Amino acid sequence: MPKQVTIYHNPKCGTSRNALALLREKGIEPVVIEYLKQPPTRSELKALLEMLRIPVRDLLRTKEKEYSALGLDAPKVTEGQILEAISEHPILLQRPIVVVDERAAICRPVERVGELIAGP
Protein backbone atom coordinates (compact mmCIF):
# COMPACT_ATOMS: atom_id res chain seq x y z
CA MET A 1 0.00 0.00 0.00
CA PRO A 2 1.39 3.44 -0.88
CA LYS A 3 2.55 5.68 1.97
CA GLN A 4 1.14 8.92 0.60
CA VAL A 5 -1.21 9.63 -2.28
CA THR A 6 -2.09 13.10 -3.54
CA ILE A 7 -4.49 14.05 -6.32
CA TYR A 8 -4.49 17.39 -8.12
CA HIS A 9 -8.24 17.52 -8.57
CA ASN A 10 -10.86 19.54 -10.41
CA PRO A 11 -14.31 18.55 -9.07
CA LYS A 12 -15.93 19.78 -12.32
CA CYS A 13 -13.95 17.24 -14.38
CA GLY A 14 -15.50 13.80 -14.81
CA THR A 15 -12.14 12.07 -15.23
CA SER A 16 -10.84 13.74 -12.08
CA ARG A 17 -13.95 12.70 -10.12
CA ASN A 18 -13.59 9.14 -11.42
CA ALA A 19 -9.91 9.02 -10.44
CA LEU A 20 -10.74 10.18 -6.91
CA ALA A 21 -13.56 7.62 -6.66
CA LEU A 22 -11.22 4.85 -7.86
CA LEU A 23 -8.65 5.73 -5.20
CA ARG A 24 -11.34 5.64 -2.51
CA GLU A 25 -12.70 2.31 -3.83
CA LYS A 26 -9.20 0.91 -3.31
CA GLY A 27 -9.29 2.06 0.32
CA ILE A 28 -7.01 5.05 -0.25
CA GLU A 29 -7.98 8.47 1.10
CA PRO A 30 -5.67 10.82 -0.79
CA VAL A 31 -4.65 14.35 -0.03
CA VAL A 32 -6.94 16.30 -2.37
CA ILE A 33 -5.56 19.50 -3.84
CA GLU A 34 -8.21 21.48 -5.69
CA TYR A 35 -5.61 23.18 -7.84
CA LEU A 36 -7.99 25.82 -9.22
CA LYS A 37 -8.46 27.09 -5.63
CA GLN A 38 -4.86 26.37 -4.53
CA PRO A 39 -2.69 26.87 -7.63
CA PRO A 40 0.67 25.11 -7.46
CA THR A 41 3.76 27.30 -7.29
CA ARG A 42 6.48 27.14 -9.92
CA SER A 43 8.64 25.04 -7.60
CA GLU A 44 5.75 22.64 -6.89
CA LEU A 45 5.14 22.32 -10.64
CA LYS A 46 8.86 21.70 -11.22
CA ALA A 47 8.82 18.91 -8.60
CA LEU A 48 5.70 17.42 -10.22
CA LEU A 49 7.38 17.56 -13.62
CA GLU A 50 10.37 15.62 -12.28
CA MET A 51 8.08 12.91 -10.84
CA LEU A 52 6.02 12.77 -14.04
CA ARG A 53 9.14 12.49 -16.24
CA ILE A 54 7.46 14.28 -19.12
CA PRO A 55 8.26 17.39 -21.17
CA VAL A 56 6.85 20.57 -19.66
CA ARG A 57 4.50 21.10 -22.62
CA ASP A 58 2.73 17.84 -21.71
CA LEU A 59 1.46 19.58 -18.56
CA LEU A 60 -0.54 22.03 -20.67
CA ARG A 61 -4.20 21.80 -21.61
CA THR A 62 -3.83 23.18 -25.11
CA LYS A 63 -7.55 23.59 -25.76
CA GLU A 64 -8.02 26.18 -23.01
CA LYS A 65 -8.41 29.74 -24.33
CA GLU A 66 -5.56 30.91 -22.07
CA TYR A 67 -3.16 28.65 -23.97
CA SER A 68 -3.27 30.68 -27.18
CA ALA A 69 -4.12 33.99 -25.46
CA LEU A 70 -0.83 33.78 -23.54
CA GLY A 71 1.12 32.76 -26.65
CA LEU A 72 2.07 29.38 -25.18
CA ASP A 73 1.79 27.81 -28.61
CA ALA A 74 4.95 29.67 -29.71
CA PRO A 75 7.89 27.26 -30.06
CA LYS A 76 10.35 29.53 -28.22
CA VAL A 77 8.36 29.64 -24.96
CA THR A 78 10.66 28.46 -22.15
CA GLU A 79 9.98 25.91 -19.44
CA GLY A 80 10.03 28.72 -16.87
CA GLN A 81 7.44 30.71 -18.82
CA ILE A 82 5.18 27.67 -19.07
CA LEU A 83 5.47 26.90 -15.35
CA GLU A 84 4.73 30.54 -14.52
CA ALA A 85 1.69 30.54 -16.82
CA ILE A 86 0.30 27.37 -15.22
CA SER A 87 0.86 28.79 -11.74
CA GLU A 88 -0.95 32.01 -12.66
CA HIS A 89 -3.65 30.27 -14.76
CA PRO A 90 -4.12 26.83 -13.16
CA ILE A 91 -6.89 25.93 -15.64
CA LEU A 92 -3.96 25.19 -18.00
CA LEU A 93 -2.80 22.24 -15.85
CA GLN A 94 -3.58 18.76 -17.17
CA ARG A 95 -5.78 16.77 -14.83
CA PRO A 96 -6.04 14.71 -12.80
CA ILE A 97 -2.47 14.30 -11.62
CA VAL A 98 -2.01 11.59 -9.03
CA VAL A 99 1.16 11.36 -6.95
CA VAL A 100 1.97 8.08 -5.22
CA ASP A 101 4.98 8.40 -2.94
CA GLU A 102 7.69 9.70 -5.34
CA ARG A 103 5.96 8.81 -8.62
CA ALA A 104 3.25 10.67 -10.51
CA ALA A 105 1.04 10.34 -13.57
CA ILE A 106 -1.53 12.34 -15.48
CA CYS A 107 -4.37 9.86 -15.05
CA ARG A 108 -6.01 10.10 -18.46
CA PRO A 109 -7.40 7.53 -18.91
CA VAL A 110 -8.46 6.92 -15.32
CA GLU A 111 -7.07 3.35 -15.45
CA ARG A 112 -3.62 4.87 -15.00
CA VAL A 113 -4.52 5.30 -11.32
CA GLY A 114 -4.44 1.51 -10.86
CA GLU A 115 -1.14 1.21 -12.72
CA LEU A 116 0.40 3.93 -10.55
CA ILE A 117 -0.77 2.33 -7.31
CA ALA A 118 0.47 -1.10 -8.43
CA GLY A 119 4.01 0.27 -8.58
CA PRO A 120 6.84 0.41 -11.10
KOLGU-17980 format. One line per field, with one value per atom (N, C-alpha, C): residue number from 0; chain; atom name; x, y, z. Coordinates in nm, 3 decimals, always signed. Layout:
BEGIN
pos c(NUM  ...)
unit c(A  ...)
site c(CA  ...)
x c(X  ...)
y c(Y  ...)
z c(Z  ...)
***
This chain:
BEGIN
pos c(0  0  0  1  1  1  2  2  2  3  3  3  4  4  4  5  5  5  6  6  6  7  7  7  8  8  8  9  9  9  10  10  10  11  11  11  12  12  12  13  13  13  14  14  14  15  15  15  16  16  16  17  17  17  18  18  18  19  19  19  20  20  20  21  21  21  22  22  22  23  23  23  24  24  24  25  25  25  26  26  26  27  27  27  28  28  28  29  29  29  30  30  30  31  31  31  32  32  32  33  33  33  34  34  34  35  35  35  36  36  36  37  37  37  38  38  38  39  39  39  40  40  40  41  41  41  42  42  42  43  43  43  44  44  44  45  45  45  46  46  46  47  47  47  48  48  48  49  49  49  50  50  50  51  51  51  52  52  52  53  53  53  54  54  54  55  55  55  56  56  56  57  57  57  58  58  58  59  59  59  60  60  60  61  61  61  62  62  62  63  63  63  64  64  64  65  65  65  66  66  66  67  67  67  68  68  68  69  69  69  70  70  70  71  71  71  72  72  72  73  73  73  74  74  74  75  75  75  76  76  76  77  77  77  78  78  78  79  79  79  80  80  80  81  81  81  82  82  82  83  83  83  84  84  84  85  85  85  86  86  86  87  87  87  88  88  88  89  89  89  90  90  90  91  91  91  92  92  92  93  93  93  94  94  94  95  95  95  96  96  96  97  97  97  98  98  98  99  99  99  100  100  100  101  101  101  102  102  102  103  103  103  104  104  104  105  105  105  106  106  106  107  107  107  108  108  108  109  109  109  110  110  110  111  111  111  112  112  112  113  113  113  114  114  114  115  115  115  116  116  116  117  117  117  118  118  118  119  119  119)
unit c(A  A  A  A  A  A  A  A  A  A  A  A  A  A  A  A  A  A  A  A  A  A  A  A  A  A  A  A  A  A  A  A  A  A  A  A  A  A  A  A  A  A  A  A  A  A  A  A  A  A  A  A  A  A  A  A  A  A  A  A  A  A  A  A  A  A  A  A  A  A  A  A  A  A  A  A  A  A  A  A  A  A  A  A  A  A  A  A  A  A  A  A  A  A  A  A  A  A  A  A  A  A  A  A  A  A  A  A  A  A  A  A  A  A  A  A  A  A  A  A  A  A  A  A  A  A  A  A  A  A  A  A  A  A  A  A  A  A  A  A  A  A  A  A  A  A  A  A  A  A  A  A  A  A  A  A  A  A  A  A  A  A  A  A  A  A  A  A  A  A  A  A  A  A  A  A  A  A  A  A  A  A  A  A  A  A  A  A  A  A  A  A  A  A  A  A  A  A  A  A  A  A  A  A  A  A  A  A  A  A  A  A  A  A  A  A  A  A  A  A  A  A  A  A  A  A  A  A  A  A  A  A  A  A  A  A  A  A  A  A  A  A  A  A  A  A  A  A  A  A  A  A  A  A  A  A  A  A  A  A  A  A  A  A  A  A  A  A  A  A  A  A  A  A  A  A  A  A  A  A  A  A  A  A  A  A  A  A  A  A  A  A  A  A  A  A  A  A  A  A  A  A  A  A  A  A  A  A  A  A  A  A  A  A  A  A  A  A  A  A  A  A  A  A  A  A  A  A  A  A  A  A  A  A  A  A  A  A  A  A  A  A  A  A  A  A  A  A  A  A  A  A  A  A  A  A  A  A  A  A)
site c(N  CA  C  N  CA  C  N  CA  C  N  CA  C  N  CA  C  N  CA  C  N  CA  C  N  CA  C  N  CA  C  N  CA  C  N  CA  C  N  CA  C  N  CA  C  N  CA  C  N  CA  C  N  CA  C  N  CA  C  N  CA  C  N  CA  C  N  CA  C  N  CA  C  N  CA  C  N  CA  C  N  CA  C  N  CA  C  N  CA  C  N  CA  C  N  CA  C  N  CA  C  N  CA  C  N  CA  C  N  CA  C  N  CA  C  N  CA  C  N  CA  C  N  CA  C  N  CA  C  N  CA  C  N  CA  C  N  CA  C  N  CA  C  N  CA  C  N  CA  C  N  CA  C  N  CA  C  N  CA  C  N  CA  C  N  CA  C  N  CA  C  N  CA  C  N  CA  C  N  CA  C  N  CA  C  N  CA  C  N  CA  C  N  CA  C  N  CA  C  N  CA  C  N  CA  C  N  CA  C  N  CA  C  N  CA  C  N  CA  C  N  CA  C  N  CA  C  N  CA  C  N  CA  C  N  CA  C  N  CA  C  N  CA  C  N  CA  C  N  CA  C  N  CA  C  N  CA  C  N  CA  C  N  CA  C  N  CA  C  N  CA  C  N  CA  C  N  CA  C  N  CA  C  N  CA  C  N  CA  C  N  CA  C  N  CA  C  N  CA  C  N  CA  C  N  CA  C  N  CA  C  N  CA  C  N  CA  C  N  CA  C  N  CA  C  N  CA  C  N  CA  C  N  CA  C  N  CA  C  N  CA  C  N  CA  C  N  CA  C  N  CA  C  N  CA  C  N  CA  C  N  CA  C  N  CA  C  N  CA  C  N  CA  C  N  CA  C  N  CA  C  N  CA  C  N  CA  C  N  CA  C  N  CA  C  N  CA  C  N  CA  C  N  CA  C  N  CA  C  N  CA  C  N  CA  C  N  CA  C)
x c(+0.084  +0.000  +0.089  +0.057  +0.139  +0.137  +0.246  +0.255  +0.172  +0.186  +0.114  +0.065  -0.061  -0.121  -0.183  -0.155  -0.209  -0.273  -0.386  -0.449  -0.468  -0.421  -0.449  -0.581  -0.686  -0.824  -0.903  -0.987  -1.086  -1.222  -1.303  -1.431  -1.528  -1.505  -1.593  -1.556  -1.444  -1.395  -1.436  -1.506  -1.550  -1.436  -1.329  -1.214  -1.150  -1.141  -1.084  -1.172  -1.302  -1.395  -1.383  -1.373  -1.359  -1.228  -1.120  -0.991  -0.998  -1.059  -1.074  -1.159  -1.269  -1.356  -1.280  -1.199  -1.122  -1.023  -0.956  -0.865  -0.941  -1.055  -1.134  -1.187  -1.225  -1.270  -1.159  -1.035  -0.920  -0.877  -0.958  -0.929  -0.824  -0.801  -0.701  -0.772  -0.744  -0.798  -0.683  -0.680  -0.567  -0.577  -0.465  -0.465  -0.523  -0.628  -0.694  -0.656  -0.592  -0.556  -0.645  -0.739  -0.821  -0.737  -0.664  -0.561  -0.615  -0.743  -0.799  -0.814  -0.835  -0.846  -0.709  -0.620  -0.486  -0.385  -0.360  -0.269  -0.129  -0.070  +0.067  +0.166  +0.270  +0.376  +0.465  +0.552  +0.648  +0.733  +0.778  +0.864  +0.785  +0.658  +0.575  +0.554  +0.531  +0.514  +0.643  +0.756  +0.886  +0.906  +0.871  +0.882  +0.788  +0.666  +0.570  +0.626  +0.682  +0.738  +0.847  +0.931  +1.037  +0.979  +0.872  +0.808  +0.735  +0.676  +0.602  +0.695  +0.815  +0.914  +0.858  +0.801  +0.746  +0.797  +0.791  +0.826  +0.725  +0.770  +0.685  +0.558  +0.568  +0.450  +0.338  +0.374  +0.273  +0.187  +0.227  +0.146  +0.031  +0.041  -0.054  -0.181  -0.292  -0.420  -0.427  -0.398  -0.383  -0.515  -0.626  -0.755  -0.816  -0.753  -0.802  -0.771  -0.861  -0.841  -0.715  -0.677  -0.556  -0.430  -0.433  -0.316  -0.272  -0.365  -0.327  -0.323  -0.410  -0.412  -0.278  -0.212  -0.083  +0.035  +0.005  +0.112  +0.192  +0.133  +0.207  +0.228  +0.161  +0.179  +0.305  +0.371  +0.495  +0.607  +0.685  +0.789  +0.901  +0.922  +1.035  +0.998  +0.876  +0.836  +0.920  +0.976  +1.066  +0.988  +1.057  +0.998  +0.953  +1.037  +1.003  +0.877  +0.863  +0.744  +0.619  +0.632  +0.518  +0.478  +0.576  +0.547  +0.482  +0.531  +0.473  +0.329  +0.304  +0.169  +0.073  +0.117  +0.030  +0.002  +0.104  +0.086  -0.013  -0.006  -0.095  -0.233  -0.239  -0.365  -0.378  -0.414  -0.412  -0.507  -0.602  -0.689  -0.607  -0.485  -0.396  -0.335  -0.344  -0.280  -0.360  -0.293  -0.358  -0.410  -0.517  -0.578  -0.636  -0.656  -0.604  -0.459  -0.382  -0.247  -0.251  -0.206  -0.201  -0.055  -0.019  +0.116  +0.109  +0.188  +0.197  +0.342  +0.363  +0.498  +0.583  +0.682  +0.769  +0.744  +0.629  +0.596  +0.465  +0.446  +0.325  +0.284  +0.155  +0.104  -0.016  -0.029  -0.153  -0.246  -0.352  -0.437  -0.550  -0.512  -0.601  -0.545  -0.611  -0.740  -0.727  -0.841  -0.846  -0.781  -0.770  -0.707  -0.561  -0.502  -0.362  -0.346  -0.456  -0.452  -0.410  -0.476  -0.444  -0.301  -0.253  -0.114  -0.016  -0.048  +0.040  +0.045  -0.071  -0.077  -0.005  -0.015  +0.047  +0.199  +0.256  +0.401  +0.471  +0.605  +0.684  +0.688)
y c(-0.118  +0.000  +0.125  +0.223  +0.344  +0.420  +0.489  +0.568  +0.695  +0.766  +0.892  +0.904  +0.942  +0.963  +1.102  +1.176  +1.310  +1.316  +1.384  +1.405  +1.554  +1.602  +1.739  +1.730  +1.784  +1.752  +1.875  +1.854  +1.954  +1.886  +1.923  +1.855  +1.869  +1.962  +1.978  +1.883  +1.814  +1.724  +1.580  +1.518  +1.380  +1.283  +1.297  +1.207  +1.224  +1.347  +1.374  +1.313  +1.330  +1.270  +1.118  +1.059  +0.914  +0.865  +0.939  +0.902  +0.905  +1.008  +1.018  +0.903  +0.872  +0.762  +0.629  +0.609  +0.485  +0.470  +0.578  +0.573  +0.532  +0.593  +0.564  +0.421  +0.371  +0.231  +0.135  +0.175  +0.091  +0.112  +0.186  +0.206  +0.313  +0.399  +0.505  +0.639  +0.711  +0.847  +0.943  +0.997  +1.082  +1.223  +1.291  +1.435  +1.494  +1.572  +1.630  +1.776  +1.811  +1.950  +1.999  +2.086  +2.148  +2.261  +2.228  +2.318  +2.448  +2.454  +2.582  +2.679  +2.625  +2.709  +2.731  +2.631  +2.637  +2.611  +2.710  +2.687  +2.647  +2.549  +2.511  +2.621  +2.633  +2.730  +2.675  +2.760  +2.714  +2.600  +2.611  +2.504  +2.375  +2.384  +2.264  +2.200  +2.283  +2.232  +2.166  +2.226  +2.170  +2.033  +2.020  +1.891  +1.788  +1.831  +1.742  +1.694  +1.787  +1.756  +1.650  +1.661  +1.562  +1.425  +1.420  +1.291  +1.233  +1.321  +1.277  +1.226  +1.284  +1.249  +1.271  +1.390  +1.428  +1.566  +1.602  +1.739  +1.838  +1.957  +2.057  +2.085  +2.082  +2.110  +2.007  +1.887  +1.784  +1.816  +1.913  +1.958  +2.048  +2.101  +2.203  +2.145  +2.207  +2.180  +2.279  +2.230  +2.318  +2.369  +2.314  +2.359  +2.472  +2.506  +2.618  +2.749  +2.846  +2.974  +3.046  +3.027  +3.091  +3.044  +2.922  +2.865  +2.954  +2.984  +3.068  +3.215  +3.258  +3.399  +3.440  +3.348  +3.378  +3.349  +3.304  +3.276  +3.151  +3.059  +2.938  +2.840  +2.866  +2.781  +2.816  +2.926  +2.967  +2.870  +2.826  +2.726  +2.773  +2.903  +2.953  +2.979  +2.945  +2.964  +2.870  +2.924  +2.846  +2.765  +2.670  +2.591  +2.683  +2.778  +2.872  +2.952  +2.996  +3.071  +2.983  +2.858  +2.767  +2.741  +2.715  +2.690  +2.812  +2.930  +3.054  +3.070  +3.042  +3.054  +2.958  +2.834  +2.737  +2.782  +2.832  +2.879  +2.995  +3.085  +3.201  +3.169  +3.068  +3.027  +2.875  +2.827  +2.683  +2.601  +2.665  +2.593  +2.526  +2.574  +2.519  +2.384  +2.347  +2.224  +2.101  +2.004  +1.876  +1.815  +1.737  +1.677  +1.542  +1.462  +1.471  +1.422  +1.480  +1.430  +1.360  +1.236  +1.159  +1.133  +1.159  +1.136  +1.024  +0.920  +0.808  +0.801  +0.833  +0.840  +0.934  +0.884  +0.970  +0.958  +0.897  +0.881  +0.954  +0.995  +1.067  +1.032  +1.055  +1.034  +1.125  +1.169  +1.234  +1.117  +1.106  +0.986  +0.998  +1.015  +1.010  +0.902  +0.791  +0.753  +0.719  +0.711  +0.692  +0.560  +0.464  +0.335  +0.351  +0.462  +0.487  +0.495  +0.526  +0.530  +0.392  +0.287  +0.151  +0.113  +0.150  +0.121  +0.191  +0.314  +0.393  +0.332  +0.291  +0.233  +0.098  +0.023  -0.110  -0.103  +0.010  +0.027  +0.018  +0.036  +0.041  -0.090)
z c(+0.000  +0.000  +0.000  -0.083  -0.088  +0.045  +0.074  +0.197  +0.187  +0.077  +0.060  -0.084  -0.096  -0.228  -0.230  -0.335  -0.354  -0.492  -0.502  -0.632  -0.654  -0.768  -0.812  -0.885  -0.823  -0.857  -0.899  -1.001  -1.041  -1.029  -0.929  -0.907  -1.023  -1.115  -1.232  -1.346  -1.333  -1.438  -1.406  -1.500  -1.481  -1.461  -1.537  -1.523  -1.386  -1.340  -1.208  -1.098  -1.110  -1.012  -1.012  -1.131  -1.142  -1.082  -1.101  -1.044  -0.892  -0.836  -0.691  -0.639  -0.707  -0.666  -0.671  -0.773  -0.786  -0.670  -0.634  -0.520  -0.394  -0.371  -0.251  -0.253  -0.371  -0.383  -0.343  -0.366  -0.331  -0.186  -0.110  +0.032  +0.058  -0.039  -0.025  -0.013  +0.095  +0.110  +0.081  -0.040  -0.079  -0.022  -0.024  -0.003  -0.132  -0.119  -0.237  -0.248  -0.358  -0.384  -0.498  -0.465  -0.569  -0.627  -0.732  -0.784  -0.842  -0.874  -0.922  -0.805  -0.683  -0.563  -0.499  -0.511  -0.453  -0.565  -0.650  -0.763  -0.716  -0.782  -0.746  -0.783  -0.702  -0.729  -0.840  -0.890  -0.992  -0.939  -0.814  -0.760  -0.740  -0.701  -0.689  -0.827  -0.928  -1.064  -1.113  -1.081  -1.122  -1.058  -0.929  -0.860  -0.923  -0.956  -1.022  -1.156  -1.231  -1.362  -1.351  -1.249  -1.228  -1.196  -1.116  -1.084  -1.204  -1.286  -1.404  -1.514  -1.520  -1.624  -1.764  -1.782  -1.912  -1.950  -2.078  -2.117  -2.059  -2.029  -1.966  -2.047  -2.178  -2.262  -2.241  -2.196  -2.171  -2.049  -1.970  -1.856  -1.900  -2.021  -2.067  -2.128  -2.094  -2.161  -2.277  -2.395  -2.511  -2.568  -2.524  -2.576  -2.493  -2.382  -2.301  -2.373  -2.362  -2.433  -2.387  -2.260  -2.207  -2.279  -2.329  -2.397  -2.514  -2.603  -2.718  -2.680  -2.588  -2.546  -2.486  -2.416  -2.354  -2.447  -2.569  -2.665  -2.633  -2.557  -2.518  -2.633  -2.744  -2.861  -2.939  -2.903  -2.971  -2.934  -3.033  -3.006  -2.913  -2.903  -2.822  -2.676  -2.635  -2.496  -2.409  -2.301  -2.215  -2.111  -2.052  -1.944  -1.830  -1.794  -1.687  -1.718  -1.842  -1.882  -1.874  -1.913  -1.907  -1.762  -1.677  -1.535  -1.471  -1.504  -1.452  -1.500  -1.627  -1.682  -1.613  -1.590  -1.522  -1.379  -1.312  -1.174  -1.167  -1.264  -1.266  -1.324  -1.410  -1.476  -1.462  -1.342  -1.316  -1.404  -1.471  -1.564  -1.674  -1.696  -1.800  -1.761  -1.633  -1.585  -1.625  -1.686  -1.717  -1.589  -1.601  -1.483  -1.517  -1.416  -1.280  -1.276  -1.187  -1.162  -1.027  -1.026  -0.903  -0.870  -0.744  -0.695  -0.592  -0.615  -0.522  -0.477  -0.349  -0.294  -0.381  -0.453  -0.534  -0.684  -0.721  -0.862  -0.890  -1.015  -1.051  -1.193  -1.221  -1.357  -1.380  -1.505  -1.548  -1.577  -1.501  -1.505  -1.606  -1.729  -1.846  -1.935  -1.949  -1.891  -1.743  -1.677  -1.532  -1.489  -1.578  -1.545  -1.504  -1.539  -1.500  -1.349  -1.279  -1.132  -1.080  -1.129  -1.086  -1.116  -1.233  -1.272  -1.178  -1.142  -1.055  -0.915  -0.864  -0.731  -0.727  -0.836  -0.843  -0.833  -0.870  -0.858  -0.992  -0.987  -1.110  -1.185)
***
